[in-house]
Amino acid sequence: MNRFASGPKRNYYGKGDVIAYRLNRTGTAPEGKSPVFGANVLLLVYGDALWKTYTHGDNTGLVATDSMKNFIQRETLNFDGNDLEEYCRFLGGKFLATYAQVEGLQISASEIPYAEVGRNVAFAPSGPDRATARLEITRRGIVEAASGVSGYKLLRLGGSAFRGFVRDEYTTLPDLSDRPLHMWLDLEWTYERPDAAFSNGEVTSQVRRTVRDVFTSFESGSIQQVIYQMGMKILGEIAAVSEVRLEANNRTWDTIAERGDEVGVYTDARPPYGCLGLTLRRTGTEDQKIERSKI
């Protein structure tokens, strides 16, 4: 189910999995950007003028979802930016300007990343992590701006412990003091002000650096502690962020054989996995200021 920051909607509809690639075929792009811009878009619209199609099958004011797909793909040619937040604002604003019967919309985009492999003329899929953006826009302006990075797969060779947990008749896991850690991670954050989302991708770049830095440098007693440190450092170092939500999966590999602490052979974890979530908000309280200073 889709949710809207402005509140529950009596009706909404739209088009998802709309794929568009914009290629600058000369290979030129702004510094730090790629000639390949790819995105997967979900557009949802709402408004009372669309209610009759539900109650009476009256499609007079209905924009076909196929037309939405065409709109997104064709208008991508007219977008000259490189970050997802601006892309969503460009498409959302133009859609509202084109269709007066639409009261508001929510548009989400996930990057489809390609990395340069030779002289800025050859590229290959990269990742697996992907930047995301989501805007809700009404005729009064932007209601919500959110950004994220999803699909991290992070491996640490050691420096991760898990011990001292509840032991009872259901416990089979041993205490682990120094395990290889393999975890998946998704993050999403919102902003102190909606306009802070439009940073030409700098906030997302900062978050990515923070995730890598914490995962590399912090020796943890649990995955919960890892994501807490990430979230607190994001709030402590990126003033534009007001709230950050993190969800991690424990995908630590099963051990086949180990030779002491030096070398081991492992395989993919069995299907059951641990799922861990955390939300941190900027409160401005003295407690949070003290906690941020410890990072």
Summary of the structure (lengths in Angstrom):
residues: 295
radius of gyration: 22.3
end to end distance: 36.4
largest distance: 71.6
contacts: 830
relative contact order: 0.11
helix: 27%
strand: 39%
